[in-house]
């Protein structure tokens, strides 16, 4: 059985600039002589946060519902957004949380970094937990955002995975990392 080796990039050129991402063609080869052209989707890194609110009912997770153009339907997910070039992911997620929900955390904890699809995407997803969230201001939404904020009991959020509104794969991955953070076994 052959052991895979890294491919070396020999040339690269931009194929398309689509505002929120671009596509490049990467010419690559291996030491053993394999060659090919691979198309890469380059986008900003993205961050998501699982905000925790302590209520009289117990730990609840702050979730948002918004329309997603890729699927053409409403999605129930956790707050998040793009990280600007050079921006610290921790600062980005704090900004997104306050903008989208009006809630601010006492503490933010990184729980993992993931590759959304390493086959052709070059960006990363940074997942966080925000503990001790409380409402501090009204939402400050972007021009094209309409976001409903919901409090969902911790266990109910897990049960929602795979439901029609809750099919965002990165949110499911963040929830898995959250379960590991909480010490829950599958």
RAWO-V638352 format. One record per residue. N is the residue number from 1. RES is the residue in one small letter. SS is DSSP state (hx for helix, st for strand, lp for the rest). PSI is psi in radians with two decimals (999 if undefined). Layout:
n: <N	N>
res: <RES	RES>
ss: <SS	SS>
psi: <PSI	PSI>
This chain:
n: <1	2	3	4	5	6	7	8	9	10	11	12	13	14	15	16	17	18	19	20	21	22	23	24	25	26	27	28	29	30	31	32	33	34	35	36	37	38	39	40	41	42	43	44	45	46	47	48	49	50	51	52	53	54	55	56	57	58	59	60	61	62	63	64	65	66	67	68	69	70	71	72	73	74	75	76	77	78	79	80	81	82	83	84	85	86	87	88	89	90	91	92	93	94	95	96	97	98	99	100	101	102	103	104	105	106	107	108	109	110	111	112	113	114	115	116	117	118	119	120	121	122	123	124	125	126	127	128	129	130	131	132	133	134	135	136	137	138	139	140	141	142	143	144	145	146	147	148	149	150	151	152	153	154	155	156	157	158	159	160	161	162	163	164	165	166	167	168	169	170	171	172	173	174	175	176	177	178	179	180	181	182	183	184	185	186>
res: <x	x	x	x	x	x	x	x	x	x	x	x	x	x	x	x	x	x	x	x	x	x	x	x	x	x	x	x	x	x	x	x	x	x	x	x	x	x	x	x	x	x	x	x	x	x	x	x	x	x	x	x	x	x	x	x	x	x	x	x	x	x	x	x	x	x	x	x	x	x	x	x	x	x	x	x	x	x	x	x	x	x	x	x	x	x	x	x	x	x	x	x	x	x	x	x	x	x	x	x	x	x	x	x	x	x	x	x	x	x	x	x	x	x	x	x	x	x	x	x	x	x	x	x	x	x	x	x	x	x	x	x	x	x	x	x	x	x	x	x	x	x	x	x	x	x	x	x	x	x	x	x	x	x	x	x	x	x	x	x	x	x	x	x	x	x	x	x	x	x	x	x	x	x	x	x	x	x	x	x	x	x	x	x	x	x>
ss: <lp	lp	lp	lp	lp	lp	lp	st	st	st	st	st	st	st	st	st	st	lp	lp	lp	st	st	st	st	st	st	st	st	st	lp	lp	lp	lp	lp	st	st	st	st	st	st	st	st	st	lp	lp	st	st	st	st	st	st	st	st	st	st	lp	lp	st	st	st	st	st	st	st	st	st	st	st	lp	lp	lp	lp	st	st	st	st	st	lp	lp	st	st	st	lp	lp	lp	lp	lp	lp	hx	hx	hx	hx	hx	hx	hx	hx	hx	hx	hx	hx	hx	lp	st	st	lp	lp	st	st	st	st	st	st	st	st	lp	lp	lp	lp	lp	lp	st	lp	lp	lp	st	st	st	st	st	st	st	lp	lp	st	st	lp	lp	lp	lp	lp	lp	lp	lp	lp	lp	lp	lp	st	st	st	st	st	st	hx	hx	hx	hx	hx	hx	lp	lp	lp	lp	lp	lp	lp	lp	lp	hx	hx	hx	hx	hx	hx	hx	hx	hx	hx	hx	hx	hx	hx	lp	lp	lp	lp>
psi: <2.30	2.35	2.19	2.59	2.82	2.62	2.52	2.31	2.26	-0.38	2.74	2.44	2.60	2.32	-0.68	2.51	1.97	0.63	-1.13	-0.14	2.86	2.86	2.29	2.64	2.16	2.03	2.19	2.73	2.81	2.94	-0.50	-0.01	-0.03	2.43	2.66	2.86	2.24	2.31	2.22	2.39	2.04	2.17	2.92	2.66	2.79	2.61	2.54	2.64	2.46	1.78	2.30	2.25	2.18	2.04	2.97	-0.39	-0.16	-2.84	2.21	2.60	2.35	2.06	2.82	2.62	2.21	2.80	2.36	2.11	-0.52	-0.74	-0.28	0.49	2.95	2.49	2.45	2.10	-3.07	2.72	2.63	3.13	-3.10	2.56	2.12	2.64	2.24	-0.10	2.45	2.24	-0.61	-0.75	-0.67	-0.77	-0.59	-0.73	-0.84	-0.73	-0.84	-0.77	-0.82	-0.49	-0.42	0.10	2.54	2.56	2.78	-0.60	2.46	2.30	2.17	2.38	-0.05	2.74	2.36	2.76	2.03	-0.77	1.63	-0.14	-0.61	-0.08	2.41	-0.09	3.01	2.74	2.20	2.15	2.47	2.78	2.36	1.92	2.62	0.69	2.51	2.64	2.21	-0.32	2.95	2.79	2.65	1.37	2.66	2.91	-0.65	0.32	2.39	1.96	2.22	2.33	2.30	2.56	2.19	2.21	2.47	-0.93	-0.59	-0.64	-0.69	-0.71	-0.38	-0.28	2.27	-0.17	2.83	-0.76	-0.20	1.03	0.19	1.94	-0.67	-0.56	-0.67	-0.73	-0.73	-0.67	-0.65	-0.80	-0.62	-0.74	-0.70	-0.72	-0.67	-0.14	0.36	2.48	2.76	999>
